[in-house]
Protein backbone atom coordinates (compact mmCIF):
# COMPACT_ATOMS: atom_id res chain seq x y z
CA UNK A 1 0.00 0.00 0.00
CA UNK A 2 1.34 3.44 -0.88
CA UNK A 3 0.33 6.88 0.38
CA UNK A 4 -2.40 7.35 -2.25
CA UNK A 5 -3.91 3.95 -1.44
CA UNK A 6 -3.89 4.83 2.26
CA UNK A 7 -5.61 8.15 1.62
CA UNK A 8 -8.23 6.50 -0.61
CA UNK A 9 -8.97 3.75 1.93
CA UNK A 10 -9.33 6.20 4.81
CA UNK A 11 -11.57 8.48 2.71
CA UNK A 12 -13.81 5.57 1.76
CA UNK A 13 -14.11 4.28 5.34
CA UNK A 14 -14.57 7.69 6.98
CA UNK A 15 -16.81 9.41 4.43
CA UNK A 16 -14.38 12.34 4.22
CA UNK A 17 -13.07 13.68 0.94
CA UNK A 18 -9.69 12.52 -0.33
CA UNK A 19 -8.48 16.12 -0.16
CA UNK A 20 -9.37 16.39 3.56
CA UNK A 21 -7.77 13.03 4.35
CA UNK A 22 -4.65 14.02 2.40
CA UNK A 23 -4.35 17.18 4.54
CA UNK A 24 -4.61 15.11 7.72
CA UNK A 25 -2.10 12.46 6.56
CA UNK A 26 0.39 15.11 5.41
CA UNK A 27 -0.11 16.98 8.69
CA UNK A 28 0.57 13.81 10.66
CA UNK A 29 3.72 13.05 8.68
CA UNK A 30 4.95 16.64 9.08
CA UNK A 31 4.40 16.57 12.85
CA UNK A 32 6.19 13.23 13.26
CA UNK A 33 9.08 14.51 11.11
CA UNK A 34 9.33 17.76 13.10
CA UNK A 35 9.22 15.92 16.43
CA UNK A 36 11.94 13.46 15.41
CA UNK A 37 14.03 16.29 14.00
CA UNK A 38 13.96 18.03 17.37
CA UNK A 39 14.86 14.85 19.28
CA UNK A 40 11.38 14.04 20.61
CA UNK A 41 9.67 10.70 20.28
CA UNK A 42 6.09 10.16 19.11
CA UNK A 43 4.22 7.50 21.03
CA UNK A 44 0.89 6.13 19.79
CA UNK A 45 -0.30 3.73 22.48
CA UNK A 46 -1.08 0.32 21.02
CA UNK A 47 0.33 1.21 17.59
CA UNK A 48 3.96 2.03 18.25
CA UNK A 49 6.66 4.58 18.91
CA UNK A 50 8.64 6.67 16.44
CA UNK A 51 12.03 7.73 17.84
CA UNK A 52 15.60 8.48 16.87
CA UNK A 53 18.58 6.31 17.71
CA UNK A 54 22.30 6.95 17.57
CA UNK A 55 24.24 4.66 15.26
CA UNK A 56 27.87 4.57 16.33
CA UNK A 57 30.71 5.12 13.91
CA UNK A 58 32.39 2.05 12.50
CA UNK A 59 34.74 0.93 9.81
CA UNK A 60 33.37 -0.52 6.60
CA UNK A 61 34.54 -1.65 3.20
CA UNK A 62 33.94 -0.03 -0.19
CA UNK A 63 32.46 -2.87 -2.28
CA UNK A 64 33.87 -1.48 -5.54
CA UNK A 65 37.48 -1.05 -4.44
CA UNK A 66 37.71 -3.17 -1.31
CA UNK A 67 39.27 -0.21 0.54
CA UNK A 68 38.51 0.24 4.23
CA UNK A 69 36.51 3.39 5.02
CA UNK A 70 35.31 5.07 8.21
CA UNK A 71 31.53 5.39 8.51
CA UNK A 72 30.70 8.32 10.80
CA UNK A 73 28.27 8.26 13.73
CA UNK A 74 24.72 9.15 12.71
CA UNK A 75 21.22 9.60 14.06
CA UNK A 76 18.56 7.49 12.38
CA UNK A 77 14.77 7.26 12.68
CA UNK A 78 13.36 4.09 14.21
CA UNK A 79 9.93 2.58 14.82
CA UNK A 80 9.06 0.15 17.59
CA UNK A 81 5.72 -1.63 17.11
CA UNK A 82 3.17 -1.55 19.93
CA UNK A 83 1.40 -4.53 21.43
CA UNK A 84 -1.86 -4.17 19.45
CA UNK A 85 0.01 -3.85 16.16
CA UNK A 86 2.15 -6.90 16.96
CA UNK A 87 -0.96 -8.88 17.86
CA UNK A 88 -2.74 -7.87 14.63
CA UNK A 89 0.20 -9.05 12.52
CA UNK A 90 0.48 -12.49 14.13
C-alpha positions as CSV (number, residue, x, y, z in Angstrom):
1,X,0.0,0.0,0.0
2,X,1.3,3.4,-0.9
3,X,0.3,6.9,0.4
4,X,-2.4,7.3,-2.3
5,X,-3.9,4.0,-1.4
6,X,-3.9,4.8,2.3
7,X,-5.6,8.2,1.6
8,X,-8.2,6.5,-0.6
9,X,-9.0,3.8,1.9
10,X,-9.3,6.2,4.8
11,X,-11.6,8.5,2.7
12,X,-13.8,5.6,1.8
13,X,-14.1,4.3,5.3
14,X,-14.6,7.7,7.0
15,X,-16.8,9.4,4.4
16,X,-14.4,12.3,4.2
17,X,-13.1,13.7,0.9
18,X,-9.7,12.5,-0.3
19,X,-8.5,16.1,-0.2
20,X,-9.4,16.4,3.6
21,X,-7.8,13.0,4.3
22,X,-4.6,14.0,2.4
23,X,-4.4,17.2,4.5
24,X,-4.6,15.1,7.7
25,X,-2.1,12.5,6.6
26,X,0.4,15.1,5.4
27,X,-0.1,17.0,8.7
28,X,0.6,13.8,10.7
29,X,3.7,13.1,8.7
30,X,5.0,16.6,9.1
31,X,4.4,16.6,12.8
32,X,6.2,13.2,13.3
33,X,9.1,14.5,11.1
34,X,9.3,17.8,13.1
35,X,9.2,15.9,16.4
36,X,11.9,13.5,15.4
37,X,14.0,16.3,14.0
38,X,14.0,18.0,17.4
39,X,14.9,14.9,19.3
40,X,11.4,14.0,20.6
41,X,9.7,10.7,20.3
42,X,6.1,10.2,19.1
43,X,4.2,7.5,21.0
44,X,0.9,6.1,19.8
45,X,-0.3,3.7,22.5
46,X,-1.1,0.3,21.0
47,X,0.3,1.2,17.6
48,X,4.0,2.0,18.2
49,X,6.7,4.6,18.9
50,X,8.6,6.7,16.4
51,X,12.0,7.7,17.8
52,X,15.6,8.5,16.9
53,X,18.6,6.3,17.7
54,X,22.3,7.0,17.6
55,X,24.2,4.7,15.3
56,X,27.9,4.6,16.3
57,X,30.7,5.1,13.9
58,X,32.4,2.0,12.5
59,X,34.7,0.9,9.8
60,X,33.4,-0.5,6.6
61,X,34.5,-1.6,3.2
62,X,33.9,0.0,-0.2
63,X,32.5,-2.9,-2.3
64,X,33.9,-1.5,-5.5
65,X,37.5,-1.1,-4.4
66,X,37.7,-3.2,-1.3
67,X,39.3,-0.2,0.5
68,X,38.5,0.2,4.2
69,X,36.5,3.4,5.0
70,X,35.3,5.1,8.2
71,X,31.5,5.4,8.5
72,X,30.7,8.3,10.8
73,X,28.3,8.3,13.7
74,X,24.7,9.1,12.7
75,X,21.2,9.6,14.1
76,X,18.6,7.5,12.4
77,X,14.8,7.3,12.7
78,X,13.4,4.1,14.2
79,X,9.9,2.6,14.8
80,X,9.1,0.1,17.6
81,X,5.7,-1.6,17.1
82,X,3.2,-1.5,19.9
83,X,1.4,-4.5,21.4
84,X,-1.9,-4.2,19.5
85,X,0.0,-3.9,16.2
86,X,2.1,-6.9,17.0
87,X,-1.0,-8.9,17.9
88,X,-2.7,-7.9,14.6
89,X,0.2,-9.0,12.5
90,X,0.5,-12.5,14.1
